[in-house]
Amino acid sequence: MELGEIGRNLRCSHSRHLCLRTSGHRAERDATIVKSADMLNRCSWPVSSGHERVLRGTFAAMLFVSSIGTGLSAERPEWAFFVPSTGIPNPKALPAAKYGAHWSAPGSGKSYTPAQLQDPLRPPDWYPDEHPQMPEIVARGSRVAPDSPPALPCALCHLPNGAGHVESAMLAGLSASYIVQQFAEFRSGARLVLVGNSDTIRFLTSLKKRYTDDQVLAAAEYFSSLKPRPWIRVVETTTVRKSIVDSETLMRSALSDRSTENLGDRIVELPESTLGLLYRDSHAGFIAYVPRGSVAAGEKLVTAVAAGRSASCASCHGARLTGFSDIPPIAGRPPSYLVRQLWAFHSGERRGTAAAVMQAETSKLTRTEMLAIAAYVASRPPD
């Protein structure tokens, strides 16, 4: 199966906004509040009386947000959602191939042919000695029947080391139970696929229903065993190279003419190596270009209990933002991913287990504050 075949499933005319599905959220949010209250009562980590007051203050704020509904205080930051570029005639963003019959990632003893590199059911594993043996569903895709859509391998998007690409997610370091729970919430609709256009969203949503529970558990246990690696280099700037989002892969890469544009109030993540991105080199990370001053501004928002908020991020995610048990680590994660999640909580699009806590904390965040928080958190070491 060629990448282009999957790409045809992903193409669609640009949808400017996801519809905010707020009807019915009130009852689900109320039910989630009850679950969140129970979670706070059953916290398994040592909690000081002061820390307990912070957590219960969070719960009180959550109740307040539930009472006022789902009004939005910010517009969706479109740059974080990897909607394929449109209106660019014959873009030449991808470099011409600079190899013969095979290509090898720097520092890898392996090489692959162009056909192998473009096989979505068997993505390359450049550094097999750096991770445990992958479960079958992580390493290889499968078809239930010859004419059925394939269950794509996890490593295609999340890479064998779990670092993932900025348009997907970093899975390394998440607990197995958290991964399983999030997968269940994607299936139920409590959590939505947010990247790409409407066709992409339909394709990826249906994809999650093709895996068995055993496959999901095997993948979750595998990725939870991996240590997250430094993957994002945060650079403050005012200009950035012009780039496009590919309609087949959702990968963002810079235009080959090296033209630049103002960064403005955005974060633009570009690969350290475009070929490394295209050929899924799990050593080739990303540069996150962020506005000047955003890291310092984000530090203040993350570490302080700002007006209108009940707790600092460290209250739940830990002093180093590396998480605890089923509270996920956020340090060193791609900033566009972090912004997507902040927005999803803020808008009510992300619900499910304990979501009401984050809905309360993000209810009054502006786009600029989301950007600053993500820039700072992405700059922190992941472990």
C-alpha positions in Angstrom: 0.0 0.0 0.0 1.4 3.4 -1.0 1.4 6.5 1.2 -0.6 8.2 -1.6 -3.5 5.8 -1.0 -3.7 6.8 2.6 -3.2 10.4 1.5 -6.3 10.3 -0.7 -8.2 9.4 2.4 -6.8 12.4 4.2 -7.4 15.1 1.5 -10.2 17.5 1.8 -11.0 21.2 1.3 -9.9 23.3 4.2 -12.3 23.4 7.1 -11.6 26.6 9.0 -13.0 25.4 12.4 -14.1 22.3 14.0 -17.8 22.5 15.1 -17.9 23.0 18.8 -20.1 20.2 20.0 -21.5 21.9 23.1 -25.0 20.4 23.2 -25.1 17.6 25.7 -21.8 18.6 27.3 -23.5 20.0 30.5 -24.8 16.6 31.7 -21.5 14.8 30.8 -19.5 17.6 32.5 -21.6 17.2 35.7 -21.0 13.5 35.7 -17.3 14.1 35.2 -17.3 16.5 38.2 -18.5 13.8 40.4 -15.7 11.5 39.1 -13.2 14.2 39.6 -14.2 14.8 43.2 -13.8 11.2 43.9 -10.3 11.3 42.2 -9.3 14.1 44.5 -10.5 12.2 47.5 -8.4 9.2 46.5 -5.1 10.9 45.6 -2.4 8.3 46.2 0.6 10.7 46.6 1.6 12.5 49.8 -0.5 15.6 50.1 0.2 18.4 52.5 -2.7 20.4 54.0 -1.7 23.3 51.8 -1.5 21.1 48.7 -4.9 19.7 49.6 -6.4 23.2 49.8 -5.0 23.9 46.3 -6.6 20.7 44.9 -9.9 21.4 46.5 -9.7 25.0 45.3 -9.3 23.6 41.8 -12.4 21.5 42.3 -14.3 24.6 43.5 -13.3 26.5 40.4 -14.4 23.5 38.3 -17.9 23.7 39.8 -18.0 27.4 39.0 -17.0 26.8 35.4 -19.7 24.1 35.1 -22.3 26.5 36.3 -21.5 29.1 33.6 -21.6 26.7 30.6 -19.2 26.5 27.7 -18.5 30.1 26.7 -15.2 30.7 24.9 -12.8 33.5 25.8 -10.4 32.8 22.9 -10.5 31.9 19.2 -9.0 28.6 18.0 -5.3 29.0 17.3 -5.4 27.4 13.8 -1.6 27.1 13.5 -1.6 24.4 16.1 -3.9 22.0 14.2 -1.9 21.1 11.1 -4.7 21.7 8.6 -3.2 21.0 5.1 -2.0 24.0 3.3 -4.1 25.3 0.4 -3.8 28.0 -2.2 -0.1 27.2 -2.9 0.4 26.1 -6.5 2.7 23.1 -6.8 4.5 23.7 -3.6 8.1 22.5 -3.6 8.6 22.0 0.1 10.1 18.6 0.0 13.8 18.2 -1.0 14.8 16.1 -4.0 16.0 12.6 -3.0 19.8 12.7 -2.4 20.4 9.0 -2.3 20.7 6.1 -4.7 19.0 2.7 -4.2 19.1 3.0 -0.4 19.0 5.7 2.3 20.4 5.5 5.8 19.8 7.7 8.8 22.9 9.3 10.3 24.3 7.0 13.0 22.2 4.0 12.0 23.6 0.8 10.6 20.5 0.2 8.6 19.3 1.3 5.2 16.1 1.1 3.3 15.0 1.4 -0.3 12.6 4.2 -1.4 9.8 1.6 -1.6 10.5 0.4 1.9 10.6 4.0 3.3 7.1 4.7 1.8 5.5 1.5 3.1 3.0 2.7 5.8 2.5 -0.8 7.1 6.2 -1.3 7.9 7.8 1.9 8.9 11.6 1.9 9.4 13.2 1.1 12.7 16.5 2.9 12.4 17.9 2.1 15.9 16.5 -1.3 17.1 19.1 -1.6 19.8 17.7 1.4 21.6 14.4 0.0 22.6 12.7 -3.3 23.6 11.2 -5.5 21.0 8.1 -3.9 19.6 4.8 -5.6 19.8 3.5 -6.6 16.4 1.0 -3.8 16.2 3.6 -1.2 17.0 6.0 -2.4 14.3 3.7 -3.5 11.5 0.2 -2.8 10.3 -2.4 -5.4 9.5 -5.5 -6.0 7.5 -8.5 -8.0 8.7 -9.4 -8.7 5.0 -7.7 -7.9 1.7 -10.2 -5.2 0.9 -10.5 -3.7 4.4 -8.8 -0.6 5.6 -5.5 -1.4 7.4 -4.8 -1.0 11.1 -1.7 1.2 10.8 1.3 0.5 13.0 1.8 2.8 16.0 5.4 3.4 15.0 4.3 5.1 11.7 3.2 8.2 13.6 4.6 7.8 17.1 8.0 6.3 16.1 9.6 3.2 17.7 11.0 5.3 20.5 7.6 6.9 21.3 8.9 10.4 20.6 6.3 10.9 17.8 6.0 13.8 15.4 4.6 17.2 16.3 1.3 16.6 14.4 0.7 13.4 16.5 1.8 12.9 20.1 4.8 11.8 22.3 3.8 8.5 24.0 7.0 7.7 25.7 6.8 8.2 29.5 3.0 8.0 29.7 1.5 5.4 32.0 0.0 2.3 30.3 -3.3 2.9 32.0 -3.4 6.5 30.9 -2.8 5.5 27.2 -5.5 2.8 27.4 -8.0 5.3 29.0 -7.3 8.0 26.3 -7.7 5.4 23.6 -11.1 4.5 25.1 -12.1 8.2 25.2 -11.1 8.6 21.5 -13.4 5.7 20.7 -16.3 7.0 22.8 -16.0 10.6 21.5 -15.1 12.0 24.9 -11.8 13.0 23.3 -11.6 14.1 19.7 -9.0 13.9 16.9 -8.2 17.5 16.3 -5.5 17.6 13.7 -6.0 18.1 10.0 -9.2 18.8 8.0 -12.5 17.1 8.3 -11.5 14.1 6.1 -8.4 13.6 8.2 -10.4 13.6 11.4 -12.9 11.1 10.0 -10.1 8.8 8.8 -8.1 8.9 12.1 -11.2 8.5 14.2 -12.3 5.4 12.3 -8.7 4.1 12.5 -8.9 3.9 16.3 -11.8 1.5 16.0 -9.7 -1.1 14.0 -7.5 -2.2 16.9 -8.4 -4.9 19.4 -8.2 -4.3 23.1 -5.2 -6.7 23.3 -3.4 -4.6 20.7 -4.1 -1.4 22.5 -2.9 -2.8 25.8 0.3 -4.2 24.2 1.1 -0.9 22.6 0.4 1.0 25.9 2.7 -1.2 27.9 5.4 -0.9 25.3 5.3 2.9 25.1 5.0 3.3 28.9 8.3 1.4 29.3 10.2 4.0 27.2 12.0 6.9 28.6 11.2 10.2 26.8 14.2 11.8 25.1 14.9 15.5 24.4 13.0 16.1 21.2 12.1 19.8 21.0 14.5 22.8 20.7 12.8 26.0 21.6 14.0 29.1 19.8 12.6 32.6 20.3 12.5 34.7 17.2 10.4 37.2 15.2 10.7 35.6 11.7 10.5 32.0 10.5 10.9 30.2 7.2 7.7 29.8 5.2 6.3 26.3 5.4 3.5 24.1 4.3 1.6 21.2 5.9 1.5 18.2 3.5 -2.0 17.0 2.7 -1.0 13.3 2.8 1.1 13.1 6.0 0.2 16.4 7.9 4.0 16.9 8.2 5.1 20.5 8.2 8.3 21.4 6.3 9.9 24.6 5.2 9.7 25.7 1.6 12.9 25.0 -0.4 13.3 28.6 -1.6 14.2 29.6 2.0 11.7 32.5 2.0 10.7 33.8 5.4 7.7 35.5 7.1 6.8 37.1 10.4 6.2 34.6 13.1 3.5 36.8 14.8 1.4 35.2 17.5 2.2 31.6 16.5 4.5 28.7 17.2 5.9 27.1 14.1 7.7 23.7 14.5 10.0 22.6 11.8 12.2 19.5 11.6 15.9 19.5 12.4 16.2 17.4 9.2 13.5 17.4 6.5 14.7 14.0 5.2 14.8 12.7 8.8 11.2 13.8 9.2 10.0 12.2 5.9 11.9 9.0 6.6 10.9 8.8 10.3 14.4 9.0 11.8 13.7 8.8 15.5 16.9 10.8 16.3 15.8 13.8 14.1 13.8 16.1 16.4 12.2 19.5 15.9 12.8 23.2 16.4 9.9 25.1 17.9 10.1 28.8 16.9 8.2 30.9 19.5 7.7 34.6 19.9 10.3 36.6 21.8 9.5 36.8 25.5 7.0 33.9 25.4 9.2 31.5 27.4 9.6 33.9 30.3 5.9 34.8 30.2 5.0 31.2 30.2 7.1 30.5 33.2 5.2 33.0 35.2 1.9 31.5 34.2 3.0 27.9 34.9 4.7 28.5 38.2 2.4 31.1 39.8 -1.2 30.9 40.8 -2.4 33.6 38.5 -5.6 35.6 39.0 -8.6 33.6 38.1 -6.8 30.3 38.5 -6.8 27.9 41.5 -3.4 26.2 41.2 -0.1 26.2 39.4 0.6 23.5 36.8 3.1 22.0 39.2 0.3 21.3 41.7 -0.8 18.3 39.6 2.0 17.7 37.0 4.8 17.9 39.6 7.5 20.4 40.3 9.4 19.4 37.1 6.2 18.9 35.1 7.1 15.3 34.5 3.8 13.9 35.8 2.9 11.4 38.4 1.1 8.0 37.9 -1.8 8.7 35.6 -1.3 12.5 35.6 0.7 12.9 32.4 4.1 14.4 32.0 4.0 17.6 29.9 7.7 18.9 30.1 9.5 18.7 26.7 6.3 17.8 24.8 5.7 19.5 21.4 4.2 23.0 22.1 1.6 22.6 19.3 0.3 19.5 21.0 0.2 21.3 24.3 -1.8 24.1 22.8 -4.2 21.7 21.1 -4.9 20.1 24.5 -5.3 23.5 26.3 -7.7 24.6 23.6 -9.7 21.3 23.7 -10.2 21.6 27.4 -11.0 25.4 27.1 -13.6 24.8 24.4 -15.1 21.7 26.0 -14.1 19.5 23.1 -12.0 17.3 25.4 -14.0 15.7 28.1 -13.7 12.3 29.9 -11.8 11.3 33.0 -10.8 14.3 35.2 -11.2 16.7 32.2 -13.3 19.0 34.3 -10.3 19.9 36.4 -8.5 21.1 33.3 -11.6 22.8 31.9 -11.7 24.9 35.0 -8.0 25.8 34.8 -8.2 26.7 31.1 -11.6 28.4 31.0 -10.2 32.0 31.0 -6.9 31.4 29.1 -6.3 33.5 26.1 -4.6 32.3 22.9 -1.5 34.3 23.9 -1.4 32.7 27.3 -1.8 29.2 25.9 1.1 29.9 23.5 3.3 31.2 26.3 2.5 28.2 28.6 3.3 25.8 25.8 6.6 27.5 24.9 7.8 27.4 28.4 6.7 23.8 29.1 8.2 22.6 25.8 11.5 24.1 26.8 11.8 22.1 30.0 13.7 18.7 30.0 11.3 15.8 29.6 12.7 13.7 32.5 
